[in-house]
């Protein structure tokens, strides 16, 4: 009886270990697939609200739960804005869109625009 219980405990730990390994593998396979700007609103001379969608792909073997997603809006290695959006569950081998909205202050954006003007290429 004791040998059977020990075997069941060992099997239980092995299954739990495999679950942890599968979850860690799946978490390592979540990647940013696409980012789209969906619109602008509340534009003024000082700032504008930027709306968009970030698409994350779970290439893993099981669903992954994300509590939240931190992001930065970068342009020419300059941070124009940052924020956090509510996460969710991304099923295995699927993509999920996460909406974001961020107010961009024009002060840092103006210096980035000045850098563009100085370059040979036009954007």
C-alpha positions as CSV (number, residue, x, y, z in Angstrom):
1,X,0.0,0.0,0.0
2,X,2.8,2.4,0.9
3,X,4.6,1.6,-2.3
4,X,1.5,2.4,-4.3
5,X,1.1,5.7,-2.6
6,X,4.8,6.6,-3.2
7,X,4.3,5.7,-6.9
8,X,1.2,7.9,-7.1
9,X,3.0,10.8,-5.5
10,X,5.9,10.4,-7.9
11,X,3.5,10.3,-10.9
12,X,1.7,13.3,-9.6
13,X,5.0,15.3,-9.3
14,X,6.0,14.1,-12.8
15,X,2.7,15.3,-14.3
16,X,3.0,18.6,-12.4
17,X,6.6,19.1,-13.7
18,X,5.5,18.4,-17.3
19,X,2.7,21.0,-17.0
20,X,5.2,23.6,-15.7
21,X,7.6,22.8,-18.5
22,X,4.8,23.0,-21.1
23,X,3.6,26.3,-19.8
24,X,7.1,27.8,-19.7
25,X,7.7,26.6,-23.2
26,X,4.4,28.1,-24.4
27,X,5.1,31.4,-22.6
28,X,8.5,31.6,-24.4
29,X,6.6,31.3,-27.8
30,X,4.4,34.3,-27.3
31,X,5.5,37.0,-29.7
32,X,4.4,40.4,-31.1
33,X,2.9,39.7,-34.5
34,X,1.7,43.1,-35.6
35,X,1.0,46.7,-34.4
36,X,-1.5,48.9,-36.2
37,X,-2.4,52.5,-35.5
38,X,-6.2,52.6,-35.7
39,X,-6.8,56.3,-35.3
40,X,-6.1,59.6,-33.7
41,X,-8.4,61.7,-31.5
42,X,-8.5,64.7,-29.2
43,X,-5.7,66.5,-31.2
44,X,-4.5,69.8,-29.9
45,X,-1.4,72.0,-30.2
46,X,0.1,70.2,-27.2
47,X,-0.8,66.5,-27.6
48,X,-2.9,63.9,-29.5
49,X,-4.4,60.6,-28.4
50,X,-3.1,57.7,-30.4
51,X,-5.2,54.5,-30.7
52,X,-4.0,51.1,-31.9
53,X,-4.0,47.4,-31.7
54,X,-1.1,45.0,-30.9
55,X,-1.5,41.5,-32.1
56,X,0.3,38.8,-30.0
57,X,0.7,35.2,-31.3
58,X,1.0,32.2,-29.0
59,X,3.0,29.6,-30.9
60,X,3.1,27.3,-27.8
61,X,1.4,24.1,-27.0
62,X,-1.1,25.4,-24.5
63,X,-3.1,28.6,-23.7
64,X,-1.2,31.4,-21.9
65,X,-2.8,33.9,-19.5
66,X,-1.3,37.4,-19.6
67,X,-2.3,39.7,-16.6
68,X,-1.3,42.8,-18.4
69,X,0.9,44.1,-21.2
70,X,3.4,47.0,-20.8
71,X,4.2,48.9,-23.9
72,X,6.3,51.8,-25.1
73,X,5.7,54.0,-28.2
74,X,9.1,54.6,-29.8
75,X,10.2,56.8,-32.7
76,X,13.9,57.1,-33.6
77,X,14.9,55.5,-30.3
78,X,12.9,58.2,-28.4
79,X,10.0,57.2,-26.1
80,X,6.9,59.2,-27.1
81,X,4.6,57.4,-24.7
82,X,4.1,54.3,-22.6
83,X,1.3,52.5,-20.9
84,X,-0.2,49.2,-19.7
85,X,-3.2,47.4,-21.1
86,X,-5.3,44.6,-19.6
87,X,-4.1,41.2,-20.7
88,X,-6.1,38.1,-21.4
89,X,-5.9,34.5,-22.5
90,X,-4.2,33.6,-25.8
91,X,-5.1,30.1,-26.9
92,X,-2.4,27.9,-28.4
93,X,-1.5,28.5,-32.0
94,X,-3.7,31.6,-32.3
95,X,-3.4,35.4,-32.3
96,X,-5.2,37.9,-30.1
97,X,-5.5,41.6,-30.5
98,X,-5.1,44.0,-27.6
99,X,-6.3,47.6,-28.0
100,X,-4.2,50.5,-26.6
101,X,-4.7,54.2,-26.3
102,X,-2.1,56.7,-25.3
103,X,-1.8,60.5,-25.2
104,X,1.3,61.6,-27.0
105,X,2.9,64.9,-25.9
106,X,4.3,66.9,-28.9
107,X,7.3,68.2,-27.0
108,X,9.5,65.1,-27.4
109,X,7.8,64.4,-30.8
110,X,9.0,67.8,-32.1
111,X,12.6,66.9,-31.4
112,X,12.2,63.6,-33.2
113,X,10.6,65.4,-36.2
114,X,13.6,67.8,-36.3
115,X,15.8,64.7,-36.6
116,X,13.8,63.6,-39.6
117,X,14.1,66.9,-41.3
118,X,17.9,66.7,-41.0
119,X,18.1,63.3,-42.7
120,X,18.5,62.7,-46.4
121,X,15.4,60.6,-46.8
122,X,11.8,61.9,-46.6
123,X,9.3,59.9,-44.6
